[in-house]
Amino acid sequence: MSSHDVPYHVLSNRSVTPVICELQLAPDEAAMPYRAGQYVQLSDRLHEVPLRSYSVANAPRSDGRISLLVTRVPDGPTSSWVHEQLRAGSGVTLTGPYGTFMPDPDQTGPVLLLAAGSGLAPARALAESLLDASRPRPVTLFFSARSSADTIDHARWLDWANTRRDFRYLLTLTRDPGAPEHPRIPDLLPGAFGDLTGWEVFASGPSGFVVGCAAVAEALGAERAAIHTEEFFTEPQPWTAHAPAPVERRDD
Ligand SMILES: Cc1cc2nc3c(=O)[nH]c(=O)nc-3n(C[C@H](O)[C@H](O)[C@H](O)COP(=O)(O)OP(=O)(O)OC[C@H]3O[C@@H](n4cnc5c(N)ncnc54)[C@H](O)[C@@H]3O)c2cc1C
């Protein structure tokens, strides 16, 4: 292990959709400090599994527990290892935290979280953190899933939307066999919001989804500096300093 490795162990690993599992991790000793919206890099203790980036899917907790939402990529070494081999008690290594997918502390206006598939991970951490803040800001979560089987925490979001005045939940199903249309979030934003002047916008998930959301948010009046993006690029192999190449994700 390098000096930056932080040892964690798996508390549970459960499927939350047909292609996404949720990994609950607890620190062996001291937890890694991080802020909502950031990501970590995950590997096994001996670094035999390629190091891959995963957004933390919960706001920081006092017990240091971390949740990750991992989409299974066919023939992908790290996501397959997570899905097939990690069980309660397995040891893993985290490095980090990394990333700047975080709110501007000077902003006080409403927040729009746009997420597709496992892109929900940083959006969920941000929603928990923003709504728990001493001065909460209104939060809208707009989630894109293929079908109702691909939604994550649907009951929780509905409950929050019904019980909290500062939280709104919107959902689109892009490939649901029962739905007459399969609208995508970038196409729905103008009708749902009209004007995003004064909003802080976060888009996370597959590159095409994120780029499309950011372009429409800017066209609707959000300031470029207030539009944050987290693209789930594929990592180069082996890890190098070169920019990762974008891929089409299968979970938008
Ligand atoms: C900042 C950041 C945050 C991220 N957060 C998350 C997260 O929270 N959850 C999550 O699941 N992933 C996340 N990712 C993606 C993750 O880091 C890995 O790229 C992903 O898990 C695939 O790793 P792998 O080793 O299994 O497959 P790889 O070896 O990376 O890929 C195997 C092959 O599949 C292709 N491929 C990769 N991804 C896909 C895909 N989605 N659909 C189709 N083909 C693909 C690759 O081009 C390659 O040919 C994030 C990436 C970044 C950069």
The ligand as a Tripos MOL2 file, in Angstrom:
@<TRIPOS>MOLECULE
LIG
   53    58     1     0     0
SMALL
NO_CHARGES

@<TRIPOS>ATOM
      1 C1        -14.5610   11.2400  -11.6940 C.3       1 LIG1
      2 C2        -15.1780    9.8890  -12.0070 C.ar      1 LIG1
      3 C3        -16.1710    9.3910  -11.1920 C.ar      1 LIG1
      4 C4        -16.7570    8.1620  -11.4830 C.ar      1 LIG1
      5 N1        -17.7460    7.6990  -10.6740 N.ar      1 LIG1
      6 C5        -18.3450    6.5150  -10.9640 C.ar      1 LIG1
      7 C6        -19.4110    6.0240  -10.1290 C.ar      1 LIG1
      8 O1        -19.8030    6.6400   -9.1170 O.2       1 LIG1
      9 N2        -19.9990    4.8430  -10.4780 N.ar      1 LIG1
     10 C7        -19.5840    4.1220  -11.5940 C.ar      1 LIG1
     11 O2        -20.1490    3.0390  -11.8490 O.2       1 LIG1
     12 N3        -18.5590    4.5600  -12.3730 N.ar      1 LIG1
     13 C8        -17.9310    5.7130  -12.0730 C.ar      1 LIG1
     14 N4        -16.8910    6.1520  -12.8620 N.ar      1 LIG1
     15 C9        -16.3790    5.2320  -13.9200 C.3       1 LIG1
     16 C10       -15.3720    4.2260  -13.2880 C.3       1 LIG1
     17 O3        -14.2230    4.9330  -12.8290 O.3       1 LIG1
     18 C11       -14.8760    3.1450  -14.2810 C.3       1 LIG1
     19 O4        -14.5140    3.7770  -15.4840 O.3       1 LIG1
     20 C12       -15.9170    2.0720  -14.5620 C.3       1 LIG1
     21 O5        -16.3270    1.4330  -13.3720 O.3       1 LIG1
     22 C13       -15.3230    0.9940  -15.5220 C.3       1 LIG1
     23 O6        -14.1730    0.4150  -14.9430 O.3       1 LIG1
     24 P1        -13.7470   -1.0970  -15.3090 P.3       1 LIG1
     25 O7        -12.3610   -1.3130  -14.7800 O.co2     1 LIG1
     26 O8        -14.7940   -2.0550  -14.8670 O.co2     1 LIG1
     27 O9        -13.7770   -1.1320  -16.8990 O.3       1 LIG1
     28 P2        -12.7270   -0.4440  -17.9190 P.3       1 LIG1
     29 O10       -11.4740   -1.2310  -17.9960 O.co2     1 LIG1
     30 O11       -12.5920    0.9940  -17.5560 O.co2     1 LIG1
     31 O12       -13.5310   -0.5820  -19.2580 O.3       1 LIG1
     32 C14       -13.6160   -1.8500  -19.9510 C.3       1 LIG1
     33 C15       -14.1270   -1.5950  -21.3620 C.3       1 LIG1
     34 O13       -15.4880   -1.1490  -21.3040 O.3       1 LIG1
     35 C16       -15.6130    0.1640  -21.8550 C.3       1 LIG1
     36 N5        -16.5080    0.8670  -20.9270 N.ar      1 LIG1
     37 C17       -16.1820    1.5080  -19.7950 C.ar      1 LIG1
     38 N6        -17.2760    1.9730  -19.1710 N.ar      1 LIG1
     39 C18       -18.3110    1.6040  -19.9580 C.ar      1 LIG1
     40 C19       -19.7070    1.7660  -19.8610 C.ar      1 LIG1
     41 N7        -20.2520    2.3800  -18.8450 N.pl3     1 LIG1
     42 N8        -20.4980    1.2450  -20.8170 N.ar      1 LIG1
     43 C20       -19.9620    0.5890  -21.8590 C.ar      1 LIG1
     44 N9        -18.6520    0.3900  -22.0090 N.ar      1 LIG1
     45 C21       -17.8380    0.9040  -21.0740 C.ar      1 LIG1
     46 C22       -14.2140    0.7550  -21.8890 C.3       1 LIG1
     47 O14       -14.0640    1.6710  -22.9710 O.3       1 LIG1
     48 C23       -13.3720   -0.4930  -22.0890 C.3       1 LIG1
     49 O15       -13.2940   -0.8580  -23.4480 O.3       1 LIG1
     50 C24       -16.3100    7.3950  -12.5970 C.ar      1 LIG1
     51 C25       -15.2800    7.9020  -13.4100 C.ar      1 LIG1
     52 C26       -14.7210    9.1330  -13.1220 C.ar      1 LIG1
     53 C27       -13.6160    9.6560  -14.0120 C.3       1 LIG1
@<TRIPOS>BOND
     1     1     2 1
     2     2     3 ar
     3     2    52 ar
     4     3     4 ar
     5     4     5 ar
     6     4    50 ar
     7     5     6 ar
     8     6     7 ar
     9     6    13 1
    10     7     8 2
    11     7     9 ar
    12     9    10 ar
    13    10    11 2
    14    10    12 ar
    15    12    13 ar
    16    13    14 ar
    17    14    15 1
    18    14    50 ar
    19    15    16 1
    20    16    17 1
    21    16    18 1
    22    18    19 1
    23    18    20 1
    24    20    21 1
    25    20    22 1
    26    22    23 1
    27    23    24 1
    28    24    25 2
    29    24    26 1
    30    24    27 1
    31    27    28 1
    32    28    29 2
    33    28    30 1
    34    28    31 1
    35    31    32 1
    36    32    33 1
    37    33    34 1
    38    33    48 1
    39    34    35 1
    40    35    36 1
    41    35    46 1
    42    36    37 ar
    43    36    45 ar
    44    37    38 ar
    45    38    39 ar
    46    39    40 ar
    47    39    45 ar
    48    40    41 1
    49    40    42 ar
    50    42    43 ar
    51    43    44 ar
    52    44    45 ar
    53    46    47 1
    54    46    48 1
    55    48    49 1
    56    50    51 ar
    57    51    52 ar
    58    52    53 1
@<TRIPOS>SUBSTRUCTURE
     1 LIG1         1 GROUP 0 **** ****
